[in-house]
């Protein structure tokens, strides 16, 4: 059961980043303008898209999962601070807390790894079977 829960958790955590990254591609100019409105250089948008889409896919397939989870956790915490810091606005407070919650989930993945249904587990098992370690 645990392996299914780990996979489901990774997919659910990754889905927000995958959708957000793909939406940024479709709304590139608007996203770039929004970033610049809070003082973040719009030239960073390709890196944001790469992190969101690439990190999401890495989580889903369980490849370099701990690294992807750490990177997405840092990004999510930074996004909370930069974009959702108007605590007088209830919606912004909710968005800030949502980002903190997602960061927490990602830190759990970073600490525990991907679980059994992942490329990381397959690579780890393959290394032991070949006597190479992991």
Beta strands, then each sheet from edge to edge (+ up, - down):
end
